[in-house]
């Protein structure tokens, strides 16, 4: 029995060992497969990661290269622009330098020409000076020969001539000073006369400083004044007489210390009233005619007065001046 059991047990143990070995081998094979599967999956994932990394690296590389190219192109353009600007600036500077050099050369040429011209003129001046001196000496000798006078005698003659001229000029200057003193005295006399007139009685002043012109109607006052006072201003400016237009019916008062000016204004105004055309141009024409008429009357009166007192040969200008002086003093001829 034991002989049967022992072999069976041995066989069972061997079978168990073989089964265990088989089971272990099968487990090891499964684990191997699992390991290989995991390793293969890890390798594939690693390859994917590597491929992705390579792709990313390639993309980064391309981007870096593109950025580097763009930066290089930008730097190149900036350098080219700066180079062009500096080249243009250098060209402008060269042009300015060339222009200055040309100007300097032109000025130098002009200075050389002027210097040459000055030298030529100096030479000509020296030659002419020598000629003039020679001609002067020759003239002196010729004058001495013709006049029979020596240089000393000629000097004495010239001194006498100059002395006579000085005496003449001195007399002329004295005459001018006398005339000036006379004019100043006349002016002072006029001032004294005006002061005396201003201090006289009102009736006498009015009689000698005022003239009255009768009007046909009061409407004529407005025509004499004119638009914006142009007519009256023109008449006052041309005659030097003040026109007083007030409430006095049908009358205009002419006021002024100079009776000649008042007479000119009176004649001109009366003729304008008769003519009816009162405007600045017509006023100027009438004033000129009145002045000529007054001068003619003064000339006639002066000549008659001179004949009456037995004075002959008086020029009209002197008579007119005497008339004006008497008129300023308030004396009526």
C-alpha positions in Angstrom: 0.0 0.0 0.0 2.8 2.3 1.0 4.5 1.4 -2.1 1.5 2.6 -4.0 0.9 5.7 -1.9 4.5 6.9 -2.0 4.7 6.9 -5.7 1.3 8.5 -5.9 2.4 11.1 -3.4 5.7 11.6 -5.3 3.8 11.9 -8.5 1.3 14.3 -6.8 4.2 16.3 -5.5 5.9 16.3 -8.8 2.7 17.1 -10.5 2.1 19.9 -8.0 5.7 21.1 -8.6 5.2 20.9 -12.3 1.8 22.7 -11.9 3.4 25.3 -9.7 6.2 25.7 -12.2 3.7 26.0 -15.0 1.6 28.4 -13.0 4.7 30.4 -12.1 5.8 30.4 -15.7 2.4 31.4 -16.8 2.4 34.2 -14.2 5.8 35.3 -15.3 4.7 35.2 -18.9 1.6 37.3 -18.1 3.7 39.8 -16.1 6.2 39.8 -18.9 3.4 40.6 -21.3 2.1 43.3 -19.0 5.5 44.7 -18.6 6.2 44.6 -22.3 2.8 46.2 -22.9 3.5 48.9 -20.5 7.0 49.4 -21.8 5.7 49.6 -25.4 3.0 52.1 -24.3 5.6 54.1 -22.4 8.0 54.0 -25.4 5.2 55.0 -27.7 4.2 57.8 -25.4 7.8 58.8 -25.1 8.1 58.8 -28.8 4.9 61.0 -29.0 6.4 63.3 -26.4 9.6 63.4 -28.3 7.8 64.0 -31.6 5.7 66.8 -30.0 8.8 68.2 -28.5 10.6 68.1 -31.8 7.6 69.7 -33.5 7.5 72.4 -30.8 11.2 72.9 -31.0 11.0 73.1 -34.8 8.1 75.7 -34.5 10.1 77.6 -31.9 13.1 77.4 -34.1 11.2 78.7 -37.2 9.6 81.5 -35.0 13.0 82.4 -33.6 14.5 82.4 -37.1 11.6 84.5 -38.4 12.0 87.0 -35.5 15.7 87.1 -36.1 15.2 87.7 -39.8 12.7 90.5 -39.0 15.0 92.0 -36.4 17.8 91.8 -38.8 15.8 93.3 -41.6 14.6 96.1 -39.3 18.1 96.8 -38.1 19.3 96.7 -41.7 16.6 99.2 -42.8 17.4 101.5 -39.8 21.1 101.3 -40.7 20.3 102.0 -44.4 18.1 105.0 -43.4 20.7 106.4 -41.0 23.3 105.8 -43.7 21.2 107.7 -46.3 20.5 110.5 -43.8 24.2 110.9 -43.0 25.1 110.7 -46.6 22.6 113.4 -47.4 23.9 115.5 -44.5 27.4 115.0 -45.8 26.3 116.0 -49.3 24.7 119.1 -47.9 27.7 119.9 -45.9 29.9 119.4 -48.9 27.7 121.7 -50.9 27.9 124.4 -48.2 31.6 124.0 -48.1 31.9 124.2 -51.8 29.6 127.3 -51.9 31.7 128.9 -49.2 34.8 128.1 -51.0 33.4 129.6 -54.2 32.3 132.7 -52.3 35.7 133.0 -50.8 37.3 132.6 -54.2 35.0 135.2 -55.7 35.7 137.6 -52.8 39.4 137.0 -53.2 39.2 137.7 -56.9 37.2 140.8 -56.2 39.7 142.0 -53.6 42.6 141.3 -56.0 40.8 143.3 -58.7 40.1 146.1 -56.3 43.7 146.1 -55.1 44.9 146.1 -58.7 42.4 148.9 -59.5 43.6 150.9 -56.4 47.2 150.5 -57.5 46.3 151.6 -61.0 44.5 154.6 -59.6 47.3 155.5 -57.2 49.7 155.4 -60.2 47.4 157.6 -62.2 46.9 159.9 -59.3 50.6 160.1 -58.8 51.2 160.9 -62.5 48.4 163.5 -62.5 49.7 165.0 -59.2 53.1 165.4 -60.8 51.5 166.9 -63.9 49.5 169.3 -61.9 52.5 170.4 -59.8 54.5 170.8 -63.0 51.6 172.8 -64.6 51.2 174.8 -61.4 54.9 175.8 -61.4 54.7 176.5 -65.1 51.6 178.6 -64.6 53.3 180.6 -61.8 56.2 181.3 -64.0 54.0 182.2 -66.9 51.9 184.6 -64.6 55.1 186.2 -63.3 56.3 186.6 -66.8 53.0 188.1 -68.1 52.1 190.2 -65.1 55.6 191.3 -64.3 54.9 190.5 -60.7 56.9 188.3 -58.4 55.4 185.8 -56.1 55.5 188.2 -53.1 53.9 190.9 -55.2 51.1 188.5 -56.3 50.6 187.5 -52.7 50.2 191.1 -51.6 47.7 191.6 -54.4 45.7 188.6 -53.4 45.7 189.7 -49.7 44.3 193.1 -50.8 41.6 191.4 -52.9 40.7 189.1 -50.0 40.6 192.1 -47.6 38.1 193.8 -50.0 36.0 190.7 -50.2 36.0 190.4 -46.4 34.9 194.0 -46.1 32.1 193.4 -48.5 30.9 190.3 -46.7 31.1 192.1 -43.4 29.0 195.0 -44.7 26.5 192.4 -46.1 26.4 190.6 -42.8 25.8 193.9 -40.9 23.0 194.7 -43.4 21.4 191.4 -42.8 21.7 191.8 -39.0 20.1 195.3 -39.3 17.2 193.9 -41.4 16.8 191.1 -38.9 16.7 193.6 -36.0 14.2 195.7 -37.9 12.0 192.7 -38.5 12.1 191.8 -34.8 11.4 195.4 -33.9 8.4 195.3 -36.4 7.2 192.1 -34.8 7.5 193.6 -31.3 5.6 196.7 -32.5 2.8 194.5 -33.9 2.6 192.7 -30.5 2.4 196.0 -28.7 -0.3 197.2 -31.1 -2.3 194.0 -30.6 -2.0 194.4 -26.9 -3.1 198.0 -27.1 -6.0 197.0 -29.3 -7.0 194.3 -26.8 -6.9 196.9 -24.0 -8.9 199.6 -25.9 -12.6 200.2 -25.4 -15.0 197.6 -26.8 -16.6 200.1 -29.2 -13.2 201.0 -30.8 -12.1 197.4 -31.0 -15.4 196.4 -32.6 -15.0 199.2 -35.1 -11.5 198.3 -36.1 -11.7 194.5 -35.9 -15.2 193.7 -37.2 -17.0 193.9 -40.6 -20.7 193.1 -41.2 -22.0 191.6 -44.4 -25.7 191.9 -45.1 -27.7 188.9 -46.3 -30.8 188.8 -48.5 -32.4 186.3 -46.1 -31.6 184.0 -43.2 -31.6 180.9 -45.4 -28.4 182.2 -46.9 -26.7 181.5 -43.5 -27.2 177.7 -44.0 -25.7 177.9 -47.5 -22.7 179.9 -46.2 -22.1 177.3 -43.5 -22.5 174.4 -46.0 -22.8 170.7 -45.4 -20.9 169.7 -42.2 -19.5 173.3 -42.1 -17.2 172.8 -45.2 -18.0 176.2 -46.8 -17.4 178.3 -43.7 -14.2 176.3 -42.8 -12.9 176.9 -46.4 -13.6 180.6 -46.3 -12.0 181.0 -42.8 -8.9 179.0 -43.9 -8.4 181.0 -47.1 -8.9 184.4 -45.6 -7.7 184.0 -42.0 -10.9 185.7 -40.8 -13.4 184.3 -38.4 -17.1 184.2 -39.6 -19.6 184.7 -36.8 -23.1 183.5 -37.7 -25.5 184.1 -34.8 -29.1 185.2 -34.3 -28.5 188.6 -35.9 -31.1 188.8 -38.6 -29.9 188.8 -42.2 -26.2 189.5 -41.3 -22.9 187.8 -41.0 -20.0 189.2 -38.9 -16.4 189.0 -40.1 -14.0 189.2 -37.2 -10.2 189.7 -37.5 -7.4 192.2 -36.5 -6.1 192.4 -40.1 -8.3 194.8 -42.1 -6.9 193.6 -45.4 -7.9 190.1 -44.7 -11.3 191.2 -43.5 -11.8 193.3 -46.7 -10.8 190.3 -48.9 -13.3 188.1 -47.0 -16.0 190.7 -47.3 -15.6 191.2 -51.0 -15.5 187.4 -51.6 -18.5 186.7 -49.4 -20.6 189.5 -51.1 -19.8 188.1 -54.5 -20.6 184.6 -53.5 -24.0 185.7 -52.2 -24.7 187.5 -55.4 -23.5 184.6 -57.5 -25.5 182.0 -55.5 -23.0 179.2 -56.1 -21.4 178.6 -52.7 -19.1 175.6 -52.5 -15.3 175.1 -51.7 -14.0 175.4 -55.2 -16.1 178.5 -55.9 -15.0 180.0 -52.6 -11.4 179.6 -53.5 -11.9 181.2 -56.8 -13.7 184.2 -55.3 -11.1 184.7 -52.6 -8.3 184.8 -55.2 -10.2 187.4 -57.2 -10.9 189.5 -54.1 -7.2 189.3 -53.2 -6.1 190.6 -56.6 -8.7 193.4 -56.4 -7.6 194.5 -52.9 -4.0 194.5 -54.0 -4.8 196.6 -57.0 -6.8 199.1 -54.9 -3.9 199.2 -52.4 -1.4 199.9 -55.2 -3.6 202.7 -56.5 -4.0 204.2 -53.1 -0.3 203.9 -52.3 0.7 205.6 -55.6 -1.9 208.3 -55.0 -0.6 208.9 -51.5 3.0 209.0 -52.7 2.1 211.6 -55.4 0.2 213.6 -52.9 3.1 213.9 -50.5 5.6 214.5 -53.4 7.5 211.2 -53.2 8.5 209.6 -56.5 10.2 206.4 -57.5 8.6 204.2 -54.9 8.2 200.6 -56.0 4.9 198.9 -55.6 6.3 196.3 -53.3 7.5 199.0 -50.9 4.2 200.8 -51.1 2.3 197.5 -50.5 4.5 196.7 -47.5 3.9 200.2 -46.1 0.2 199.7 -46.7 0.2 196.4 -44.8 2.2 197.9 -42.0 -0.2 200.8 -41.7 -3.1 198.4 -41.9 -1.7 196.3 -39.0 -1.4 199.5 -37.0 -5.1 200.2 -37.6 -4.6 203.2 -39.9 -6.9 203.3 -42.9 -5.8 205.1 -46.1 
